[in-house]
Amino acid sequence: MTLLPQTGAPDADYDLLKEQFSESEQINLTILIGMINGWNRFAVGLRAQHPKGNERAAA
């Protein structure tokens, strides 16, 4: 899901997914992947720092 522009959505990968997850689980996974990708794009684009990392840097 994160590399669609480079790899497309290969049938072999989809077949493996169907073996392990129900249709509703596949939908939930897809939504979660989309959310995580979005959060990562915001965090990288805005140069966000994890609060724990900032505490260590200040020490």
Beta strands, then each sheet from edge to edge (+ up, - down):
end
